[in-house]
């Protein structure tokens, strides 16, 4: 038996770098006043479908199933829809606004497995719900940039754009349709289908045959309404003040109607392929209404931890992995009770494991070296009777007799 295709195990030797990324994410988010939220990996299929039915993540990649009660459910392909649902269902909308939230957890998409892309993958998700200020857009971007910098991925490029809102986007979409209609026969099949229903997605197409047509397509930032233009100016002014560099990419979009105004993506500075993206996000002022809740503004960011941790390895990020047990208790045969008591005493100060295997002392010392233990406590029958043990420093080789009750102070 092997792991299901597209799934993988993250083994203990790899968890060190994941812990660094996760801890830094939580620390940075909390420094900006964001609180952790945990939502279910299973949501009503309708919740996901009604906010993304024209995207690959829903149309082609969603894991759908019926439970024994006939309910139509789905494994979440991303976190934002569920977080917005929890915001209303948990009455966070009745607290001081905005609600600043972050989540770290698994997502699921039935796509083609490849390096850095799995059918179960993990994301950091940051959301600010209930505030419409462009300053929140810049704040979420700053959180993402700060986190990536703190985990050693500071050599970044950020692409930024505005996609307008319900006031100015319809007229722009008409311009986009008019531009692409004469080119329809030359477009990829998905783009031909989306030309009338969601032409904004044509700008996001990664198929080579569609790439040349983007260059002369109308730019939405040339057609923003007064309010969107003011927000676009404000976001860039705030990013400039924060010292965050960006590149205006007029073809960067989030192809769903509920996304508004600011959209952004982060890449390593020397890469620009979609498989290299370290994360992205945008403002989604129409999402709550699409879910059936009152219209509520929001902005967020998501990053795939699978790709981020791979990039950390590639860039040589140093991770000092703590040993499985900093202290290893080695005892003679028949001293299991005494060894367990010594371990309990030591655990008040430090991580401890006991080697209970019937091996020679030499073999046990080799195990201690492989585990990276800093200390070894050697326990013999005569010493156990006096409640003392030999404490050995594995780095220096120094060894001394220490009373059991004095071990925590020596090890701390």
N, C-alpha and C positions, 0 to 999 in steps of 0.2 A: 504494500500500500504506500502511496506517495501523496504529497499535498495536492489538493485540487488545482487544476490548471489556472494560472493567474494569481494564485495565492502563494504566500511564502511564510516561512518562519523567520523571525528576527532572533538570532541566537544570542546567548549571553555575551559572547565576545564583541558583538556589534551594538549591544544596548548602551554601552558607555557613551558613544557619540550621539545616540538618540536622546539620552538623558541630558546631555549638554544642551542640545537644541531645544528640548521641551522645557527645561528649567529656565533657560534664558528667555524663552517666549513668555512663560508665566511671569517671570520677574519684570520684564519690560512692560507687559500689559498692566500689571499691578501698579507700576510706577506712574503710569498715565491714568490711574484711577479706574481700571477695568476689572470686573469681577468674573470669576469662572462660572460657567454654566455647563451642565451635562444634559444632553437631550438624547432620546432613544435613537438607535440606528434604524428602527422600523417606523415608518410613517404611513399614513393613509396614502394610497397611490394617487388619489385625486389631488392631494396637496402638492405633490411633485409635478403632476401632469399639468395642472392648470397654470403653473407659473413657468413652464418650460417645454411645452409640447412640441415646439418647432426646433428644438435643439437636439444635437446628437446625444447629449447626456440623457435625454428622456426618450426621444424617438427611437434610438438604436441601442442605447447602453443601459437602460434602467432594468434592474432586477425586480420583476413583478411576480407576485404570487397571491394565491387565495389561502386563507387559514381555514381551519375546520369549521368555522362559523360562516364561511362564504364571504368574509370581508376581503376586499381588494387592497393589498398592502404592497409596499415597496421598500427595498433597502435604500437608505438615503444616498444619493449621488453627490451631494454637497450639504453644507450645514445651514446655510442662511435661511431657507424656507422653514426649517424646523425651529430655528432660533426665533424667528418672527412669530411663529405659532405659539411658542412658549412664552414670549413676551406678553401676548394678549391673554393666553389661557392662564398664565401665572399672575396676571394683574400687575405686571411690571409697568404697564402704561399708566397706572394710578400713582406711581412713585415720582419723585423729582426726575425731570427729563434733562438730557437723554439718558437712557439706560446704556451703560457701557459694559459690554460683555465679551468674553473670549471662551473658546472651546478648543480642546485638542482631542481628536478621536478618529476612528476609522470611517471611511466612506467606501461606496461600492459602485463600480461601473463595469458593464460587460463589454470591454474593449479588447483590442488585440494586445496580449501581453508583450512587453519589450523592455529593454533596459530602462529602469527608472519609472516604469509604468506597470501597475498591477491592478487586478480586479478588486482586490481589497487594498486600499491605500489609506494613508493617514494625512490629516490636514490640521494646521493651525488656522483657526477662524476668529476674526476680530470684528465686532459689530458695534456701532453706535446708533441706537434706534430712538426716534422721538425728537431729533434735533435737525433743523434745516440749515444751520449756519455753514457756509463754506469752510469755516475754520475747522469743523469736524472732519471734512474731507482731508485737509492738510494734516490734521492730527493722526488720522488712521494711516496715512502715508508715512508720517514720521515714525510711528510705532513700527511699521514694517521695515523701514530703512534702519532704524536703531537696532532692531533684533538681528537683521542680517549682518550688520556690521559687528555686533557683539559676538557672533558665532564664527567670525573670521571670513565673512563673505562681503566685505566692504567695497570691493572693486566692482561696482554695479553700474548698470544703465537703467534708467527708468523712463518708460514711454508714457506720455500723458495726452489726454484728449478730452474734449467735451462732446457729448452726443445730444445736447439740447434736451427739451422736455416736450410734454404733450401740446404745448402752445406753438412751438416753432418747428418741431420735428416733422409733422405731417407734410408741410410744404416742402421740406427738404427731401422726404421720401419720394414725393412726386417727381422732383428733379432727378433723383437717383434712378427711378424707374424709366424716366424719359431717356436718360443717358444709356442705360443698359439694354433697353428693348431692341435697338438695332443690332446688338451684339449677341442676342439670345442664343442663336444657333452655335455660337463659338464657346458657350459656357459649359461648365461641368453640369451633369444632370441635376445634382442637388441645387445648384445655383439657378438653373432654369426653373425649377419648381418654386424656389423662394423669391424669385424676381418680383412677383406680384404680392405675395403674402408677407414677406419680411425682407425687403431689399437691403436692409442694413447689414444682414449676414453676408452679403456678397463681398463686402469690404474685408470680412474676416476669413474668407475662403483661403485655404492653404494649398489648394490644387494648382500645380504649375501653370496649366493652360489658362487659368483665370487671372494670374498675377499681372500680366501687362496692362490689363484694362483699368486697374486701380489708379494708375498714374494720372489720367485725365479726368477721373471722376470728380464731381463737385465735392468740395470740402464743407462739412457741416459747420465748422467754426466760422465760415463766411456767411452763415445764414442763421445765426443765433438771435433769439429775441432779446430785448433789453435786459430782462432779468437773468437769463442764462449767460449773456455776455458779461454782466457784472460779476456773476459768480465765477466765471472762467478767469476773469482778471484777478479776483480776490484770491482764488486758490494759488495762482502762480505767484502773486505777491507774498503770500504766506510761506510758500516753499522757498522762495528766494531769501526771505528773512531767516528761515531755518537752516539755510546753507545746503539745501537738498537740490542737487542738479537733476534736470529732466530734459527729455527731448520731446518736442511736439510731434506726435505721429497722427496725422489726420485720418488714417485708416484704422486706427484702434477703436474697436466698438465692443459693446456688450449687446448682443443682438436681440434682447427681449424688451418688450414694451415697457416693463416696469423700471428698467434702468434709465436714469436721467443724469444729465450733466457730466460730472467728473467720472472718467474711467482711467485706469492706469495698470501697468504691468512692470515687473522687475525682471531683469536678465543679468547674467554675468556680463561684464563690460565687453568681453571679446566674443560674445555669442548672441545670436538673434533668432535661432530656430525655435519653433513652438515647443519642441521637446526640451529646450533649455530654460524655459520660463521658471523663475523661482517663486512666482506668486503674482496675484493681481487682484483688482477689486474695482469698486466704484459706488456711486450713489444709486439707491434703488427706491426712490420715493413712491413708486407705484406698486411695490411688492405686497404690502399689507392689504391694499384694496383688491389686488388680484387674488388673494387668499380669502377674501370675503370679510375682512376686517375694515374698520374705518381707515381712511387715507392717512398714512403716517410716514414721515420721512425717515430715511435710514441711509447709512453708508457703511461699507465693510471691506474686508481684505481677507483673502485665503491663500495659504501656501502649502504645497505638498511636501510633507516631511521626508518622504522617500527620496525625492529628488534633492532636497536640501542637504540631507545627510550624505548622499553620494557626492555632492559637490564639496562638502566639507572634507571628505576623504581625499578627493582629487586635488584640493588646494593645500593639503597637508595640515589641516587643522589638528592641533595637538589635543589629545584627550587623555588625561591622566586617570586611568581606570582604577577605582578603589579595589583592593583585593577582596575576594569573596569573603574571607575572614581575616581580619588583621592579626588575630591571635589564633593559634592552633594548639589545642591541648593534646599531648601525646602521653598515654598512660600504659603501664604494664597490664597484661591480661588479668582480668578479674577485678579491675579497679574502675569499672564503668560508673558505679554510683558516685565514687569520689570525683571522677573526671567530670561528670555532669554537674556536680555541686561547684567545682572550681569554675566551670564555664558560666554558671549562673551568677557567681560572684563577679567575674570579670565583665559580664555583659552590662553591668551597671555603668561601665565606662567606655566600652569598645565592642566591636563585633567579634564574635568568637565562634569557632566550630571545634568539634571533638572528633578525632580520628579513632573510630571504634574498630577498625579493621584489624584482623589478626595477622599483622605484618611485623617484620623486624623494625627496630628503631631506625636503622639506616634507610629502609624503604619509606618509613613515615617522614623522615627528614627530607627525602627527595620530593615527597608530595607537598610538604610545606613550601619548598622552593618553587615548585610549579604553580602553586596557588598564589604566590607572592605575599605570603604572610610576613608581617613585620616582626612578630614575636612568636616564640614557641614556649609553652609551659610543659616541662617534663615532670612526670609524676611516677614515683616508685612506691612500692608497698611500705617501705620503712618511712618515707617522707610523708605519705598519706596519713600514717598513724600520728604524726606530729603536726599535721595540718600545715605543712610547708611544701614548696615545690621549687624546681629549678626554672628560673626565667632567663631565656636566652634571646638576645637581640640578634636577629638574622643578618643585619647589615654589618655590625661591628664584630659579631662573634662573642661578645661579652656575655658572661653567664653568672648568675648569683642566686643564692637561696633566698626565697621571699615567703613570708607567711601568707596564707590564702587571703586573709582579710586585708592585707596590705597591697595585693595585686592591682586593684583598680587605681590607686594613687600612683603606682609606678607606671601603669599603662596609659593613663590619661594624657 
